[in-house]
Amino acid sequence: MESKKKIKKYVPLVVFILMLVLIFSLFPLYLPTTRREPIPGDRKAIILSSANDFHKSEGEDDFNDGEDANFSAESSNWAWSNQTNGYGGPDNNYQNGHDGLPGALQLIALATGYVYLEFAYNWTKFYPLFEYATYNLSAWINISTYSGFPVTIMEPGAGVRVGLRWLNSSNDVVRTDWSTGIYDTLGQWDFLSVTGICNNSTGNVITQLELVLSVEGIMNSGEQVLFDDVRVERWISVNVTNPINPIPPPGKINSDGFAAQALQVYWILKNHGYKDYNILLMLYFKDDIDGKIYIDGPTDALIGASIDIANDSVNASRFKDELDVNKPNSFASNITENDQLIIYIVDHGSNKIFGDGNATFHFEADDSYITEFDFFTLVNQITCKRMMINIDICFSGNFLQQYPNTWYDLPKTTLITSTTDLFSWYWRDTNNADGFAGSWFFHHFWDQLNQNKTIETAFNYAKDKIPSGEMLTINDIQSPLMQDYLGISDTWSFNNTPQL
């Protein structure tokens, strides 16, 4: 009897618990429909830079090891270009040359006051000129008195600098690329260099090149500037006719350009909340001469960067695997329909391999490449909410198009290229008046995005920039392209909805 009373006592409690379970199981069915929308997905990114051999170095040894470079003779092929209140020339008896051997070029002030002195060397009188090659002029300089006492050149004036002066067939100056100006070397030897591209984008056909050593500023009588160990290197782009045969060997040059551009994108994404586990960073920086990558300031951009795949592992096979949604554990296999994806790839490109104008993207590690159709096929299988693809290579306009001018059908994507069926230009390092290493176009584009500008605003700003040493805009030189299938380029940014 007692047990029946206990059972009867607990029956209401059991019924109450069952009712609660039933209510809570049915509760979601009666929530407002707005609460049942899928939650926003993660923001993810794939960043690829697959070469560090920005250019092949080809020194002109006859010049670099000769009397015109080390001034070991009294006579040389350097000549006055401009002369105000000074004199000078090669002195093979000067005992304190940079190389420890006699010989230096001396430029000396005749009287206290403004001095403007230039020596010029007609390069094309003795050596051939290669179109689209990048020329590097470097020299060691010393600002002092004849007895070696350090002095300072005062402004106004550009100081001591070296320059590449490009002329046309009528001897008109097309442009001059200058190094930075130095006013004081503390009586020691210091280094100057400048790079310039033998291109005709300014509208004048370049046929001549002069090397210029220049001094401008306020000096005291008897003060001097010494130049020694002048060198010229040609940095030839990867063979665009057939970039995989042969491929230039590592040039051992401080070529930060490609890696710097990829790292700029990486750090901007991190700055705006992207997590390392959502970023695939493939970076080739092998054989960089100082092992550091500088974007636009004094900080090594490699410090703190989470690099997933580096150097010899950065090849076409691995990149294709990571883009393949059917490969277990690939980066693409973990992208969901609610995710957002940014793909940025920078490096050499070619439109010559197949002879039909279609573009390829090159990998330095093993001389491999990925075709535009391979890339499109893999990306087309990725299912996500929205995507932005940036292709930063020569002939990149072809890479996202079915040649000659039909964009690939990626309806949830904004497609942006650095150029059309043209070369895409980059600064090899930060030693230029623009002050950054990387893409003429995409550096400015991503810098604007970092300032919370929309994609459309950033695109227009970047294409309208005039690079240092040029007279035309980036749009006039290489014509960046954008296809906005999403239709949100005028609102898509880091601080708008949807958030970039």
C-alpha positions, 0 to 999 in steps of 0.5 A: 500500500505504501509503495502505491502511495509513492508511485502516485506521489511521483506521477505528477512530477513525471508528467510535468517533466514530459510536458517540458520536454515536449514544449522545448522540442516544439519551441523552435518551430514557433520562433520568428522566421528571421531567427532561422536565417543561417549565421554569417560564415567565416572570412577566409583568404588564399594569398600566393607569391611564388617567386623571389627571383624578380629579375635575372642579374646581368652585369656588364663586366667590361664596364664594372671592372674597367677604368670607367667604373673604378677611375683607375686612369686619368682619362675616361669616357665620363664628361661634363653634363652641367657645371656651376661653380666647380670642376673635377674629373677622374684622378687615378692618384687619389689614394683613398678610393672606396676599394682601397686602390688609387682612383676616384672621380672628384667633383670640387667646389671652386668657391663658397656658394651654390654648386651644381656639377654633373658627370655623364656617361653615354652608355649606349655609345658603348653597350646595347640597350635592352627594352623592358630591362630594368637597369640598376646604377650604383656608386659609392660616394664620400663627402669631405674635404681633400684632407678627409675632414667630413662636411655637409652640403646645405640645401637648397639643392638635391644633394649628391645622387646618381641617375639614369637619364633616358633620351630619344633619337633626337637627344631629348630627355624622356625622363631621369630616374634619380636615387635619393639625395645625400648631404652628409657621409660623415667623411666615410664612404656611403652607397647610392643606387637607382633603378629604372625601366627601359620602357616607352610608356611615356610616349617617347621611344627611348634609344639612349641611356646616360649614367649621371653622377650629380652634386647640387647644393651649398658648398664651401670652396675646396669641399669635394664629393668623391665617386668610386666603384660605379656599377651597372646591372641589368635585371631581365624579366623572366622570359615571357616568350617561354618562362619555364625554359630556361628559367633564370637562376636565383639572382641573389638580389634583394628583390622584395617586390612580389613577397612584399605585395603578398605580405601587404595583403596578409597584414591588412587582412590581419589588421581587419580581423582575419584569423591565421587559421582562415588564411592560407599564405603560400610565400616564396622568398628563398635566396633573398639576399638579406632574408628580410622583406620590406613593404613600405617602411623599416619593419621586416614584414616577415616578422610575426607572419604565419606562413603555411607553405614556404619556398620549395613547397610553393609549386603548382601541384600544391596550389592546385591541391589546396584549391581542390574542394575534393582533396581531404584537408585542403584549404578549399575543402573547408570552405562552406556555403556561408563563407567569404573568400578572398584570393590574391596571387602575385608573380610572373605571368606569360601569354606565350606558352600556348601560342593563343594568348591565354595566360599562365601563372609561374612558380619558381620553385620547380618551374611549374605553372598553372593555366587560367583554365586550371585555375577557373575549373578549381575555383568554380567548384568552390561554394561560398557566399561571395568571393573577390579574386585579385590576379597580379601578374603580367597579362592578368587580364587574360588569366581571368578571361576566356581569350580574348575578352570574355570573363569567366562565369563566376557569378558570386565573385568580383574579379580584379586584374592588374592589367589587360594583355600587357606587362604589369609593373612592380617596384623591385624594392623600396628604393624608389620615390614611391617608397614601397616594394610591390605592385604599382596597382595593387599596392595602392588598391590594398592601401585604400582598402586598408583605409576602409574605402570601398572596392570601387573607390580603391580601384579607381584611386589606384588606376589613376595614380602616376608612378614615380618617373612616369608621366601617364597614369597606371590606367594608361600604362597597364589598364587594370580591369574589374568585373563585378558580378556581385554588384556590391563593389560600391559598398563592399569594404572593411567597415560596411555590410557585407564586411570585406 
